[in-house]
Amino acid sequence: MTYSEAIKFLYNSTPAFERVGASAYKEGLNNTIALDRHFGSPHRDYKTIHVAGTNGKGSCSHTIASILQKSGYRVGLYTSPHLIDFRERIKVNGVCISEKYVVDFVNNEREFFAPLHPSFFEITTAMAFDYFSHEKVDVAVVEVGLGGRLDCTNIITPILSIITNISFDHTQFLGNTLSDIAREKAGIIKCGVPVVIGEITDETKLVFTQKAASTCSKLIIAEESREVTSSTPILPIGRVYETLHYGTIHGDLSGDYQERNMNTVLNAVGQLKECCGLHITYEAIREGVANVALSTGLMGRWQVLGHRPLIVCDTGHNVAGWSYLSKQIVRQQYRTLRIVFGMVDDKDISTVMSMLPKEAIYYWTAPSTKRAIPSGKVQEIGHSHALHGDSFADVPTAYESAMCSSSPDDMIFIGGSSYVVADLLSYLRS
């Protein structure tokens, strides 16, 4: 079996939410528990940090992993979705799982998988936990796939739980109110394990307070414990953070939303030091925050791809994400703003469209996933919001059209979906 054959098996033999959407979602942990028993509960071989939330999970997970790496720990990192290569999901000290390990895992275990009919994410999670044990990591940062309570990562008992924020996303699975969604994500809070909540509303605060009380878990609400007092974007990329306990910190991630993410991260670091016994120095924090992308391979978070014209991509894909992105885009300096935009069918495209800048020229497109909204439909919705441009069959064609029309003083933004960014980065790498 080759690597491409192993990946084909994972996608074709088991449903993947990223590819087909709701039909791949499997409620319950029965398969996960069966897989865990089969592999000998490998997640018990190392410490874990569990990260949930609607937005910011990836940035927070990668930043914490980078800080821990700079602290001298051997760090596993499990995130989703990937942008270019499946192996991005499973890393140790920033290095992707080997193709050989993926091939051997699938080849050796597919007979065991057959009667279970596990989902793509169930198999991938089992692979990650097994790999981290094999690689003898000290700690693994584990990002929730969807929700929390019934997510297959939720078999772990972490040393720290983190919930970044709550907003409306995946409502068909998690509920139609913020309190319903919060209850699903609060499912990762374990007995006696401290939990850091990044952002709250009155509705969600009550849910988290009650859950933490029922599990005797120390509750830290980062929004009410301001470690980051202010932040300023710097050129060409990055931000400078003024902090309460760590002085001035330079970060390599640029998005406006990173200020809140960094506040969550620094509150989490405080708990890792105070309650979890990890040795993390100021220098490790400074170096870790400054080198997130280099240390962990993070992509797609206000990622600057070129300067003349300014080319930026971002994986923000829902209303909460675009509440930051729309403001940051229009603050940039440009002669003409050009936006390559597409979305998938379970997102609130109409509300996102209402937030997009009216003066931009749009290049409506569809990413290469079955969940994509057809580019013609995206264009139609855009026109109903007084947003104008042409439609293109795929992301590379839309991007090249934007490039051909641009002057050095223009800005090109590519986004609307993680899958739009994935198609772009794959094209640029090819």
ABEGO torsion letter per residue (X at the ends): XBAAAAAAAAAAABBBAAAAEAAABBBEAAAAAAAAAAAGGAAAABBBBBBBEABGAAAAAAAAAAAAAAAGBBBBBBBOBBAABAAAABBBGGBBBBAAAAAAAAAAAAAAAAAAGBBAAAAAAAAAAAAAAAAGBABBBBBBABEGAABAAAABBBABBBBABBBBBGAAAAEABAAAAAAAAAAABBBGBBBBBABBBAAAAAAAAAAAAAAGBBBBBAAABBABABBBBBOABEBBBBBAAAEBBBBABABAAAAAAAAAAAAAAAAAAAAAGBBBBAAAAAAAAAAAAAAAGBBGBGBBABAOBBBBBBABABAAAAAAAAAAAAABBBABBBBBBBBBAABBAAAAAAABBAABBBBBBBBBBAABBBAAAAAAAAAAAGBBEBBBABAAAAAAAAAAABBAABBBBBEGBAAAAAAAAAAAAX
